[in-house]
């Protein structure tokens, strides 16, 4: 549920990072995200699509994969016959790097496979769930402050004068206070939501809508697009070398 920020005080509580856990032998490590409320969006943002800032309540805790899903983790799903294989790594290497070049439906198929193995309802996070987890109880552009700085994330202006081209292996940088890695930069991440022009429009989760919200920014973009409130859209049927996936599992 969303309410105008002016009507409510924002409840932001600091919780310690939870220990990683595996919900099934082949499932990615997950961390528990507590319930709570936060201010979604940014009234000071340059882009109007991040406005207005609204108070959102996440009513129930959930589990989220600690990292972006890697090529190795994706391959387990391919081997099981539940996911499409053949994703190009652009010669950056596979292994622990985030899997890329999958459609929105491909990403959903992986989440469903995790859910089947875990006996849980697993899916893509909504935009609100994603931003709440990325902020981890903070209210700044990045969990460590309003400036990206250098050496904290993988983006175009974050790694010195000549940053490497392409993704970095998962967990190359410090996690946020709730134990999630690479919520800022590296690769964009699919969410469950249909694209809306701003936060005045209620979110929609229609699987049939064409344009989906992606969050997190990537190695290809400047740091401003890696802020927690930054958002972009991508055609659900189009894969990219800078879009990956992270999984959310609902607690029973």
Secondary structure by P-SEA (a helix, b strand, c coil): cccccccccbbbbbbcccccccccccccbbbbbbbbccccccccccccccccbbbbbbccccccccccccaaaaaaaaaacccccccccccccccccccccccaaaaaaaaaaaaaaaccccccccaaaaaaaaacccccccccccccccccccccccccccccccccccccccccccccccccccbbbbccccccccccccccccccccbbbbccccccccccccccccccccccccccccccbbbbbbcc
